[in-house]
Amino acid sequence: MWRSGAMDIEDILELFDQQLRIAIELPGVQKETFPNLVRFVRPAPGMNFVQYSRLEEDVLDITIAEHIAYFAPMDQPFEWVVYDHDQPPALKERLVAHGFVPDEPAALMALDLQTAPSALLEPLPAELRRLTRRDELEDVIAIEQQVWGGNFGWMRQRMGDHMEIPGYLSIFVAYVAQRPACTGWTYFHPGSQFAGLWGGSTLPEYRKRGLYSAVLAARVQEAIQRGYRFLTIEASPMSRPIVAGHGFQLLTMTESYGWKGRGDDKVTRRTG
């Protein structure tokens, strides 16, 4: 059960949709708004995506087809972000029918910072650092690539640019014997009551040492200091029990449906 007496899950989801899916602006990304749909177009070769949709079932197929016709000629990956409370219920089925493939589902969870547990408010270890320079992103890239595989070199440009926007992105790294061992970052969206947690990852050999929780605590404390009400996270099966143990509550499930109707390589989930 949600522990905040002031707002129930439906109220929080409505606020989340309005602030982080409809009204949100992303730096360096073109936002295009339609009745009941919001999409974002990144410069090539970045990921384009439909961030929000509330469609009537009788226009569902034609709307999906229109967006395929719009995005496909760009020769960039694109995806449709779907939450379980999105309408109509047939959306997932129709996306698959049009050539979209779902990524692994994630749990959208939130922490009401007015009731943050005391364990997340303790003093932070000295080995935990907040990054301030672009070149320090190499430590983040090293962790992400070792944990998840693949190439995270895109972080140098995109997240490096975001670091230069005052107050927008905050990145923490925990070190063990000066080796980067765990990382996570927070996006703070102006005009929103929500801050978003992303990228929480720990090298396998350093797990079960409390590093993930320390990085989480650093981000919780910063969000409280900056006056935010909620922290959200799209939690993987690995991180979900950890954040649940720290008071995060399940709001809904989410999946990204990547279009590969022409046999393209699998589209990977956006990060931050």
Backbone as CSV, one residue per row, in Angstrom:
resi,resn,N_x,N_y,N_z,CA_x,CA_y,CA_z,C_x,C_y,C_z
1,MET,0.848,-1.206,0.000,0.000,0.000,0.000,0.878,1.248,0.000
2,TRP,0.439,2.260,-0.753,1.162,3.526,-0.792,1.126,4.197,0.570
3,ARG,2.282,4.660,1.045,2.387,5.140,2.407,2.040,6.613,2.569
4,SER,1.982,7.360,1.491,1.653,8.779,1.605,0.149,8.945,1.747
5,GLY,-0.267,9.620,2.795,-1.693,9.818,3.001,-2.275,10.886,2.107
6,ALA,-1.432,11.727,1.506,-1.936,12.869,0.754,-2.367,12.506,-0.662
7,MET,-1.697,11.529,-1.277,-1.971,11.208,-2.674,-1.991,9.697,-2.848
8,ASP,-2.970,9.195,-3.606,-2.974,7.773,-3.905,-2.251,7.530,-5.226
9,ILE,-2.112,6.269,-5.601,-1.328,5.917,-6.783,-1.895,6.556,-8.038
10,GLU,-3.219,6.558,-8.186,-3.833,7.135,-9.380,-3.519,8.624,-9.499
11,ASP,-3.529,9.332,-8.375,-3.207,10.762,-8.395,-1.742,10.982,-8.795
12,ILE,-0.851,10.150,-8.266,0.565,10.302,-8.573,0.829,9.985,-10.040
13,LEU,0.177,8.944,-10.561,0.347,8.608,-11.975,-0.171,9.730,-12.874
14,GLU,-1.274,10.335,-12.504,-1.800,11.445,-13.308,-0.817,12.612,-13.314
15,LEU,-0.238,12.904,-12.144,0.752,13.979,-12.053,2.013,13.615,-12.831
16,PHE,2.432,12.357,-12.739,3.598,11.879,-13.481,3.386,12.037,-14.981
17,ASP,2.227,11.615,-15.480,1.944,11.744,-16.902,1.981,13.205,-17.337
18,GLN,1.370,14.069,-16.554,1.293,15.474,-16.940,2.663,16.136,-16.934
19,GLN,3.480,15.857,-15.926,4.742,16.570,-15.762,5.912,15.935,-16.502
20,LEU,5.954,14.600,-16.568,7.126,13.939,-17.146,6.856,13.269,-18.485
21,ARG,5.609,13.313,-18.975,5.336,12.717,-20.283,4.691,13.722,-21.244
22,ILE,3.987,14.701,-20.715,3.297,15.681,-21.566,4.011,17.030,-21.542
23,ALA,4.193,17.604,-20.365,4.768,18.950,-20.262,6.285,18.953,-20.355
24,ILE,6.925,17.826,-20.198,8.389,17.762,-20.138,9.032,18.292,-21.418
25,GLU,10.153,18.977,-21.255,11.001,19.399,-22.369,12.372,18.762,-22.167
26,LEU,12.958,18.252,-23.234,14.266,17.610,-23.161,15.272,18.433,-23.958
27,PRO,16.376,18.829,-23.347,17.342,19.682,-24.057,17.921,18.992,-25.279
28,GLY,17.971,19.728,-26.370,18.539,19.198,-27.595,17.665,18.220,-28.339
29,VAL,16.410,18.071,-27.916,15.476,17.126,-28.530,14.233,17.885,-28.969
30,GLN,13.787,17.633,-30.178,12.597,18.304,-30.713,11.341,17.615,-30.195
31,LYS,10.481,18.382,-29.561,9.217,17.867,-29.037,8.091,18.218,-29.990
32,GLU,7.243,17.227,-30.290,6.104,17.425,-31.174,4.850,16.932,-30.462
33,THR,3.901,17.835,-30.261,2.713,17.552,-29.467,1.474,17.508,-30.347
34,PHE,0.676,16.472,-30.144,-0.590,16.279,-30.849,-1.687,16.032,-29.818
35,PRO,-2.932,16.098,-30.215,-3.984,15.715,-29.272,-3.758,14.281,-28.785
36,ASN,-3.539,14.137,-27.501,-3.403,12.825,-26.860,-2.137,12.066,-27.267
37,LEU,-1.105,12.771,-27.754,0.144,12.089,-28.093,1.294,13.092,-28.077
38,VAL,2.444,12.655,-27.533,3.660,13.473,-27.504,4.815,12.614,-27.998
39,ARG,5.577,13.124,-28.959,6.733,12.393,-29.460,7.959,13.304,-29.463
40,PHE,9.141,12.654,-29.441,10.401,13.376,-29.412,11.302,12.882,-30.539
41,VAL,12.003,13.829,-31.178,12.885,13.526,-32.296,14.291,14.008,-31.931
42,ARG,15.225,13.064,-31.848,16.613,13.388,-31.532,17.412,13.589,-32.822
43,PRO,18.483,14.346,-32.745,19.402,14.402,-33.878,19.963,13.013,-34.165
44,ALA,20.172,12.697,-35.445,20.740,11.404,-35.837,22.111,11.235,-35.177
45,PRO,22.439,10.024,-34.742,21.713,8.757,-34.910,20.904,8.369,-33.677
46,GLY,20.446,9.355,-32.895,19.821,9.062,-31.614,18.460,8.385,-31.729
47,MET,17.967,7.943,-30.580,16.695,7.258,-30.489,15.540,8.260,-30.512
48,ASN,14.586,8.063,-31.419,13.339,8.822,-31.427,12.272,8.016,-30.696
49,PHE,11.275,8.690,-30.133,10.303,7.924,-29.355,8.993,8.680,-29.149
50,VAL,7.932,7.895,-29.043,6.632,8.393,-28.584,6.626,8.257,-27.071
51,GLN,6.507,9.369,-26.380,6.612,9.389,-24.927,5.268,9.191,-24.237
52,TYR,4.205,9.635,-24.890,2.881,9.605,-24.246,1.816,9.420,-25.307
53,SER,0.831,8.578,-25.002,-0.327,8.462,-25.899,-1.551,8.023,-25.109
54,ARG,-2.679,8.608,-25.466,-4.001,8.223,-24.952,-4.933,8.240,-26.158
55,LEU,-5.077,7.118,-26.818,-5.754,7.078,-28.106,-7.076,6.323,-28.026
56,GLU,-8.005,6.699,-28.882,-9.235,5.928,-29.036,-8.920,4.701,-29.885
57,GLU,-9.576,3.604,-29.595,-9.240,2.353,-30.275,-9.510,2.417,-31.774
58,ASP,-10.515,3.207,-32.184,-10.855,3.236,-33.611,-9.828,3.995,-34.452
59,VAL,-8.919,4.743,-33.825,-7.863,5.437,-34.580,-6.482,4.859,-34.279
60,LEU,-6.433,3.779,-33.516,-5.160,3.245,-33.055,-4.274,2.798,-34.214
61,ASP,-4.786,1.972,-35.108,-3.971,1.446,-36.196,-3.487,2.538,-37.136
62,ILE,-4.362,3.473,-37.456,-3.950,4.520,-38.388,-2.909,5.447,-37.744
63,THR,-3.031,5.681,-36.439,-2.057,6.532,-35.753,-0.693,5.852,-35.697
64,ILE,-0.663,4.559,-35.388,0.600,3.828,-35.377,1.234,3.841,-36.765
65,ALA,0.429,3.591,-37.788,0.938,3.581,-39.161,1.498,4.949,-39.555
66,GLU,0.833,6.019,-39.133,1.310,7.368,-39.445,2.679,7.627,-38.812
67,HIS,2.883,7.120,-37.602,4.160,7.363,-36.943,5.265,6.501,-37.528
68,ILE,4.945,5.314,-37.962,5.940,4.516,-38.681,6.351,5.230,-39.963
69,ALA,5.373,5.754,-40.698,5.666,6.465,-41.940,6.509,7.712,-41.680
70,TYR,6.345,8.320,-40.521,7.101,9.525,-40.181,8.530,9.176,-39.765
71,PHE,8.677,8.190,-38.894,9.986,7.893,-38.323,10.869,7.026,-39.224
72,ALA,10.287,6.069,-39.919,11.089,5.086,-40.649,12.065,5.703,-41.649
73,PRO,11.684,6.724,-42.436,12.637,7.286,-43.403,13.851,7.964,-42.769
74,MET,13.799,8.248,-41.466,14.931,8.915,-40.814,16.112,7.979,-40.629
75,ASP,15.902,6.673,-40.781,16.963,5.689,-40.612,17.599,5.797,-39.228
76,GLN,16.749,6.003,-38.214,17.156,6.016,-36.813,16.255,5.048,-36.050
77,PRO,16.758,4.480,-34.952,15.879,3.652,-34.130,14.763,4.490,-33.522
78,PHE,13.583,3.901,-33.380,12.511,4.610,-32.685,11.665,3.610,-31.918
79,GLU,11.022,4.114,-30.866,10.255,3.260,-29.982,9.012,3.980,-29.480
80,TRP,8.097,3.182,-28.969,6.840,3.679,-28.398,6.843,3.273,-26.929
81,VAL,6.838,4.248,-26.036,6.882,3.979,-24.601,5.461,3.717,-24.107
82,VAL,5.274,2.580,-23.450,3.939,2.180,-23.005,3.972,1.869,-21.513
83,TYR,3.031,2.450,-20.791,2.812,2.129,-19.384,1.504,1.351,-19.265
84,ASP,1.410,0.515,-18.235,0.247,-0.366,-18.129,-1.066,0.386,-17.961
85,HIS,-1.005,1.632,-17.514,-2.253,2.390,-17.364,-2.608,3.169,-18.628
86,ASP,-1.780,3.054,-19.676,-2.086,3.746,-20.929,-3.308,3.127,-21.603
87,GLN,-3.967,3.939,-22.392,-5.158,3.505,-23.125,-4.927,3.641,-24.632
88,PRO,-5.578,2.790,-25.434,-6.516,1.730,-25.041,-5.771,0.466,-24.642
89,PRO,-6.462,-0.505,-24.032,-5.808,-1.744,-23.618,-5.173,-2.507,-24.786
90,ALA,-5.666,-2.289,-26.005,-5.150,-3.009,-27.177,-3.852,-2.415,-27.727
91,LEU,-3.317,-1.361,-27.105,-2.153,-0.669,-27.661,-0.969,-1.611,-27.865
92,LYS,-0.620,-2.395,-26.856,0.544,-3.288,-26.978,0.354,-4.286,-28.122
93,GLU,-0.831,-4.884,-28.170,-1.115,-5.872,-29.210,-1.004,-5.269,-30.598
94,ARG,-1.506,-4.041,-30.781,-1.478,-3.418,-32.101,-0.066,-2.967,-32.466
95,LEU,0.729,-2.543,-31.510,2.126,-2.205,-31.799,2.880,-3.425,-32.323
96,VAL,2.690,-4.560,-31.682,3.339,-5.794,-32.135,2.888,-6.143,-33.548
97,ALA,1.599,-5.977,-33.816,1.069,-6.284,-35.145,1.684,-5.409,-36.224
98,HIS,2.139,-4.205,-35.846,2.754,-3.277,-36.801,4.274,-3.410,-36.854
99,GLY,4.837,-4.415,-36.194,6.276,-4.651,-36.310,7.112,-4.155,-35.158
100,PHE,6.488,-3.760,-34.051,7.237,-3.342,-32.865,7.538,-4.558,-31.990
101,VAL,8.670,-4.498,-31.300,9.100,-5.588,-30.420,9.321,-5.022,-29.011
102,PRO,8.678,-5.623,-28.001,8.835,-5.078,-26.640,10.186,-5.392,-26.042
103,ASP,10.716,-4.433,-25.323,11.900,-4.657,-24.513,11.459,-5.291,-23.193
104,GLU,12.418,-5.593,-22.327,12.076,-6.161,-21.030,11.258,-5.151,-20.221
105,PRO,10.176,-5.594,-19.570,9.388,-4.665,-18.754,10.178,-4.183,-17.548
106,ALA,9.868,-2.967,-17.116,10.475,-2.400,-15.917,9.367,-1.908,-15.001
107,ALA,9.665,-1.839,-13.730,8.689,-1.384,-12.733,8.890,0.104,-12.476
108,LEU,7.872,0.912,-12.776,7.917,2.329,-12.417,7.592,2.436,-10.932
109,MET,8.577,2.880,-10.170,8.431,2.976,-8.723,8.732,4.404,-8.281
110,ALA,8.178,4.777,-7.146,8.363,6.145,-6.657,8.556,6.143,-5.151
111,LEU,9.355,7.090,-4.703,9.556,7.339,-3.280,9.037,8.728,-2.963
112,ASP,8.115,8.809,-1.990,7.659,10.097,-1.488,8.738,10.619,-0.545
113,LEU,9.414,11.667,-0.947,10.554,12.160,-0.179,10.144,12.757,1.160
114,GLN,8.854,13.025,1.351,8.391,13.496,2.650,8.416,12.381,3.696
115,THR,8.491,11.135,3.216,8.520,9.992,4.142,9.741,9.116,3.871
116,ALA,10.829,9.704,3.394,12.038,8.935,3.096,12.561,8.264,4.368
117,PRO,12.927,6.982,4.291,13.410,6.273,5.485,14.726,6.842,5.989
118,SER,14.928,6.751,7.288,16.109,7.352,7.917,17.406,6.749,7.405
119,ALA,17.364,5.483,6.952,18.592,4.841,6.465,19.163,5.553,5.252
120,LEU,18.303,6.250,4.487,18.775,6.981,3.303,19.238,8.396,3.639
121,LEU,19.151,8.777,4.893,19.512,10.130,5.305,20.792,10.168,6.130
122,GLU,21.458,9.017,6.239,22.699,8.930,7.003,23.851,9.602,6.244
123,PRO,24.926,9.997,6.958,26.110,10.568,6.280,26.648,9.616,5.226
124,LEU,27.165,10.188,4.145,27.621,9.401,3.007,29.101,9.055,3.133
125,PRO,29.524,7.907,2.590,30.943,7.523,2.669,31.823,8.440,1.838
126,ALA,33.060,8.590,2.269,33.987,9.493,1.580,34.307,9.017,0.171
127,GLU,34.170,7.713,-0.075,34.513,7.168,-1.385,33.454,7.468,-2.444
128,LEU,32.386,8.128,-2.056,31.304,8.473,-2.974,31.514,9.903,-3.476
129,ARG,31.548,10.076,-4.799,31.831,11.388,-5.372,30.743,11.799,-6.353
130,ARG,30.476,13.082,-6.372,29.604,13.662,-7.392,30.495,14.207,-8.502
131,LEU,30.253,13.749,-9.726,31.104,14.144,-10.842,30.814,15.586,-11.259
132,THR,31.873,16.285,-11.656,31.727,17.684,-12.064,32.340,17.975,-13.425
133,ARG,33.101,17.027,-13.998,33.778,17.266,-15.267,33.391,16.205,-16.289
134,ARG,33.371,16.615,-17.559,33.004,15.696,-18.635,33.924,14.483,-18.694
135,ASP,35.219,14.690,-18.480,36.148,13.578,-18.620,35.921,12.503,-17.568
136,GLU,35.270,12.853,-16.464,34.974,11.865,-15.429,33.918,10.860,-15.870
137,LEU,33.211,11.155,-16.951,32.226,10.209,-17.472,32.865,8.896,-17.905
138,GLU,34.167,8.876,-18.128,34.836,7.622,-18.487,34.643,6.572,-17.397
139,ASP,34.588,6.989,-16.150,34.349,6.047,-15.053,32.942,5.466,-15.138
140,VAL,31.980,6.300,-15.486,30.594,5.846,-15.624,30.479,4.874,-16.792
141,ILE,31.061,5.238,-17.916,31.011,4.384,-19.106,31.628,3.021,-18.815
142,ALA,32.752,3.012,-18.100,33.423,1.749,-17.782,32.515,0.835,-16.969
143,ILE,31.812,1.399,-15.990,30.906,0.587,-15.166,29.749,0.057,-15.998
144,GLU,29.099,0.940,-16.742,27.913,0.535,-17.502,28.245,-0.546,-18.530
145,GLN,29.381,-0.411,-19.186,29.751,-1.391,-20.208,30.093,-2.744,-19.597
146,GLN,30.725,-2.731,-18.435,31.052,-3.999,-17.791,29.813,-4.686,-17.235
147,VAL,28.858,-3.912,-16.754,27.654,-4.502,-16.165,26.683,-4.972,-17.236
148,TRP,26.464,-4.149,-18.267,25.408,-4.413,-19.239,25.911,-4.879,-20.600
149,GLY,27.204,-4.700,-20.872,27.705,-5.011,-22.197,27.324,-3.920,-23.184
150,GLY,27.828,-4.004,-24.395,27.505,-3.008,-25.404,28.383,-1.778,-25.284
151,ASN,28.061,-0.791,-26.108,28.852,0.430,-26.210,28.068,1.593,-25.615
152,PHE,28.585,2.184,-24.561,27.956,3.330,-23.915,28.701,4.635,-24.238
153,GLY,29.430,4.637,-25.353,30.173,5.827,-25.724,29.313,7.043,-25.985
154,TRP,28.010,6.811,-26.279,27.091,7.939,-26.501,26.993,8.862,-25.286
155,MET,27.357,8.339,-24.122,27.270,9.159,-22.907,28.191,10.370,-22.966
156,ARG,29.330,10.222,-23.652,30.303,11.318,-23.669,29.674,12.605,-24.182
157,GLN,28.931,12.515,-25.277,28.334,13.706,-25.868,27.054,14.110,-25.153
158,ARG,26.096,13.160,-25.071,24.783,13.531,-24.540,24.845,13.924,-23.070
159,MET,25.409,13.046,-22.239,25.448,13.354,-20.815,26.477,14.426,-20.501
160,GLY,27.537,14.491,-21.305,28.481,15.580,-21.122,27.822,16.928,-21.346
161,ASP,27.003,17.025,-22.385,26.255,18.265,-22.629,25.291,18.550,-21.487
162,HIS,24.644,17.502,-20.990,23.679,17.693,-19.905,24.361,18.150,-18.616
163,MET,25.597,17.721,-18.388,26.331,18.161,-17.197,26.566,19.663,-17.207
164,GLU,26.585,20.253,-18.391,26.856,21.686,-18.494,25.600,22.538,-18.338
165,ILE,24.431,21.904,-18.243,23.188,22.625,-17.980,23.031,22.750,-16.473
166,PRO,23.043,23.951,-15.924,23.027,24.107,-14.458,21.833,23.379,-13.822
167,GLY,22.144,22.508,-12.869,21.119,21.871,-12.060,20.322,20.777,-12.725
168,TYR,20.706,20.350,-13.930,19.878,19.409,-14.681,20.234,17.951,-14.414
169,LEU,21.510,17.622,-14.385,21.965,16.240,-14.242,22.979,16.154,-13.115
170,SER,22.795,15.149,-12.249,23.720,14.929,-11.144,24.145,13.472,-11.166
171,ILE,25.468,13.225,-11.257,26.011,11.872,-11.404,26.910,11.555,-10.214
172,PHE,26.692,10.374,-9.630,27.525,9.924,-8.515,28.233,8.630,-8.884
173,VAL,29.459,8.483,-8.370,30.223,7.250,-8.523,30.803,6.881,-7.169
174,ALA,30.674,5.601,-6.807,31.323,5.064,-5.610,32.583,4.328,-6.037
175,TYR,33.671,4.581,-5.335,34.969,4.006,-5.664,35.412,3.031,-4.573
176,VAL,36.108,1.982,-4.981,36.737,1.039,-4.065,38.210,0.967,-4.448
177,ALA,39.075,1.373,-3.522,40.513,1.440,-3.802,40.766,2.214,-5.102
178,GLN,40.054,3.329,-5.244,40.158,4.257,-6.366,39.635,3.679,-7.683
179,ARG,39.034,2.503,-7.660,38.434,1.952,-8.868,36.940,2.268,-8.886
180,PRO,36.412,2.800,-9.996,34.969,3.053,-10.060,34.205,1.741,-9.984
181,ALA,33.276,1.642,-9.001,32.613,0.373,-8.728,31.093,0.441,-8.856
182,CYS,30.515,1.615,-8.656,29.056,1.745,-8.693,28.705,3.157,-9.123
183,THR,27.647,3.295,-9.896,27.247,4.616,-10.374,25.733,4.729,-10.452
184,GLY,25.258,5.950,-10.500,23.847,6.250,-10.710,23.695,7.745,-10.866
185,TRP,22.664,8.167,-11.567,22.493,9.600,-11.792,21.023,9.994,-11.676
186,THR,20.815,11.297,-11.550,19.481,11.871,-11.383,19.288,12.995,-12.380
187,TYR,18.124,12.990,-13.040,17.711,14.125,-13.855,16.679,14.935,-13.081
188,PHE,16.911,16.244,-13.002,16.014,17.171,-12.326,15.323,18.033,-13.384
189,HIS,14.026,17.815,-13.546,13.292,18.511,-14.597,12.634,19.773,-14.036
190,PRO,12.942,20.934,-14.603,12.392,22.191,-14.110,10.869,22.175,-14.134
191,GLY,10.264,22.728,-13.094,8.813,22.834,-13.035,8.105,21.550,-12.673
192,SER,8.852,20.523,-12.287,8.259,19.228,-11.951,8.473,18.928,-10.479
193,GLN,7.572,18.124,-9.920,7.748,17.630,-8.558,8.541,16.319,-8.535
194,PHE,8.903,15.820,-9.719,9.589,14.543,-9.838,11.040,14.740,-10.274
195,ALA,11.923,13.982,-9.642,13.274,13.799,-10.144,13.416,12.330,-10.513
196,GLY,14.166,12.046,-11.571,14.236,10.689,-12.087,15.589,10.041,-11.880
197,LEU,15.582,8.842,-11.311,16.800,8.071,-11.105,17.058,7.181,-12.305
198,TRP,18.328,7.138,-12.739,18.718,6.323,-13.883,20.080,5.706,-13.627
199,GLY,20.348,4.611,-14.346,21.696,4.085,-14.486,22.297,3.360,-13.308
200,GLY,21.541,3.101,-12.239,22.124,2.462,-11.067,22.747,1.116,-11.399
201,SER,24.071,1.014,-11.274,24.790,-0.204,-11.666,26.006,-0.389,-10.774
202,THR,26.253,-1.641,-10.409,27.401,-1.999,-9.580,28.157,-3.149,-10.237
203,LEU,29.480,-3.045,-10.304,30.274,-4.145,-10.831,30.031,-5.408,-9.995
204,PRO,29.926,-6.553,-10.637,29.571,-7.787,-9.911,30.437,-8.068,-8.692
205,GLU,31.744,-7.824,-8.793,32.648,-8.169,-7.694,32.507,-7.239,-6.490
206,TYR,31.739,-6.141,-6.655,31.568,-5.199,-5.545,30.125,-5.151,-5.031
207,ARG,29.328,-6.106,-5.428,27.947,-6.135,-4.953,27.876,-6.656,-3.514
208,LYS,26.734,-6.344,-2.876,26.468,-6.736,-1.486,27.420,-6.063,-0.503
209,ARG,27.896,-4.881,-0.891,28.723,-4.074,0.015,28.023,-2.770,0.399
210,GLY,26.806,-2.583,-0.070,26.078,-1.359,0.253,26.367,-0.196,-0.669
211,LEU,27.093,-0.433,-1.762,27.442,0.673,-2.658,26.219,1.211,-3.381
212,TYR,25.353,0.319,-3.875,24.148,0.769,-4.565,23.302,1.630,-3.625
213,SER,23.154,1.182,-2.383,22.349,1.942,-1.421,22.990,3.288,-1.102
214,ALA,24.320,3.347,-1.071,24.998,4.611,-0.803,24.778,5.603,-1.933
215,VAL,24.878,5.117,-3.185,24.611,5.990,-4.332,23.148,6.429,-4.336
216,LEU,22.256,5.525,-3.966,20.838,5.876,-3.864,20.628,6.943,-2.801
217,ALA,21.261,6.774,-1.637,21.115,7.740,-0.553,21.602,9.127,-0.961
218,ALA,22.704,9.175,-1.682,23.231,10.471,-2.134,22.208,11.188,-3.003
219,ARG,21.543,10.443,-3.867,20.566,11.057,-4.776,19.290,11.442,-4.044
220,VAL,18.890,10.645,-3.075,17.722,10.996,-2.257,17.985,12.288,-1.492
221,GLN,19.132,12.384,-0.860,19.443,13.567,-0.061,19.518,14.821,-0.922
222,GLU,20.089,14.698,-2.110,20.158,15.863,-2.993,18.767,16.296,-3.431
223,ALA,17.908,15.336,-3.777,16.548,15.682,-4.216,15.770,16.371,-3.100
224,ILE,15.939,15.902,-1.868,15.272,16.549,-0.724,15.779,17.973,-0.557
225,GLN,17.094,18.146,-0.623,17.681,19.482,-0.468,17.189,20.441,-1.537
226,ARG,16.879,19.905,-2.709,16.441,20.757,-3.806,14.929,20.932,-3.863
227,GLY,14.219,20.357,-2.906,12.792,20.625,-2.776,11.873,19.773,-3.632
228,TYR,12.353,18.636,-4.133,11.502,17.754,-4.931,10.638,16.894,-4.018
229,ARG,9.473,16.497,-4.528,8.534,15.696,-3.730,8.730,14.195,-3.960
230,PHE,8.977,13.795,-5.215,9.064,12.376,-5.544,10.350,12.065,-6.298
231,LEU,10.861,10.858,-6.050,11.901,10.260,-6.881,11.283,9.065,-7.594
232,THR,11.511,8.969,-8.897,11.014,7.816,-9.645,12.176,7.018,-10.205
233,ILE,11.908,5.748,-10.452,12.897,4.872,-11.066,12.169,3.816,-11.873
234,GLU,12.702,3.508,-13.050,12.217,2.364,-13.814,13.118,1.198,-13.442
235,ALA,12.688,0.414,-12.463,13.546,-0.567,-11.816,13.557,-1.887,-12.570
236,SER,14.754,-2.424,-12.758,14.932,-3.757,-13.322,14.622,-4.788,-12.241
237,PRO,14.479,-6.072,-12.624,14.283,-7.099,-11.599,15.405,-7.133,-10.563
238,MET,16.623,-6.726,-10.957,17.740,-6.728,-10.013,17.609,-5.603,-8.991
239,SER,17.234,-4.403,-9.455,17.198,-3.253,-8.546,15.863,-3.105,-7.822
240,ARG,14.817,-3.715,-8.344,13.487,-3.531,-7.741,13.438,-3.920,-6.265
241,PRO,13.937,-5.095,-5.844,13.851,-5.411,-4.415,14.710,-4.489,-3.544
242,ILE,15.782,-3.954,-4.107,16.627,-3.054,-3.325,15.896,-1.758,-3.046
243,VAL,15.346,-1.138,-4.092,14.659,0.139,-3.869,13.366,-0.062,-3.092
244,ALA,12.702,-1.200,-3.279,11.500,-1.485,-2.488,11.842,-1.543,-1.009
245,GLY,13.014,-2.112,-0.691,13.449,-2.169,0.691,13.752,-0.806,1.284
246,HIS,13.916,0.186,0.411,14.167,1.557,0.861,12.922,2.440,0.731
247,GLY,11.759,1.835,0.566,10.524,2.605,0.617,9.909,2.977,-0.706
248,PHE,10.523,2.602,-1.824,9.918,2.889,-3.123,8.709,1.986,-3.329
249,GLN,7.630,2.568,-3.864,6.377,1.862,-4.066,6.096,1.702,-5.564
250,LEU,5.516,0.582,-5.929,5.189,0.319,-7.327,4.016,1.195,-7.772
251,LEU,4.212,1.900,-8.892,3.126,2.673,-9.505,2.488,1.900,-10.652
252,THR,3.324,1.389,-11.565,2.831,0.644,-12.720,4.032,-0.007,-13.400
253,MET,3.782,-0.787,-14.418,4.850,-1.386,-15.212,4.973,-0.623,-16.531
254,THR,6.163,-0.669,-17.117,6.393,0.024,-18.374,7.266,-0.814,-19.293
255,GLU,7.033,-0.665,-20.587,7.837,-1.325,-21.615,8.057,-0.350,-22.759
256,SER,9.190,-0.501,-23.431,9.450,0.250,-24.645,9.338,-0.700,-25.830
257,TYR,8.526,-0.324,-26.807,8.315,-1.139,-27.997,9.125,-0.541,-29.130
258,GLY,10.215,-1.224,-29.504,11.088,-0.739,-30.562,10.637,-1.266,-31.916
259,TRP,10.592,-0.382,-32.908,10.133,-0.806,-34.239,11.269,-1.476,-35.000
260,LYS,11.039,-2.668,-35.472,12.007,-3.362,-36.315,11.264,-4.048,-37.444
261,GLY,10.309,-3.335,-37.997,9.455,-3.904,-39.025,10.184,-4.294,-40.293
262,ARG,11.394,-3.757,-40.491,12.159,-4.106,-41.690,13.337,-5.011,-41.359
263,GLY,13.265,-5.660,-40.193,14.352,-6.562,-39.819,15.564,-5.846,-39.276
264,ASP,15.372,-4.611,-38.758,16.491,-3.881,-38.180,17.011,-4.613,-36.951
265,ASP,18.208,-4.247,-36.524,18.730,-4.788,-35.277,17.828,-4.359,-34.134
266,LYS,17.841,-5.153,-33.069,16.979,-4.876,-31.933,17.269,-3.501,-31.357
267,VAL,16.217,-2.780,-31.079,16.334,-1.463,-30.469,16.473,-1.615,-28.976
268,THR,17.414,-0.901,-28.385,17.628,-1.006,-26.950,16.944,0.141,-26.232
269,ARG,16.614,-0.123,-24.986,15.872,0.841,-24.168,16.688,2.113,-23.937
270,ARG,16.002,3.244,-23.949,16.683,4.505,-23.692,17.190,4.518,-22.256
271,THR,18.216,5.292,-21.990,18.735,5.480,-20.657,18.805,6.973,-20.392
272,GLY,17.982,7.474,-19.497,18.024,8.875,-19.101,17.567,9.751,-20.203
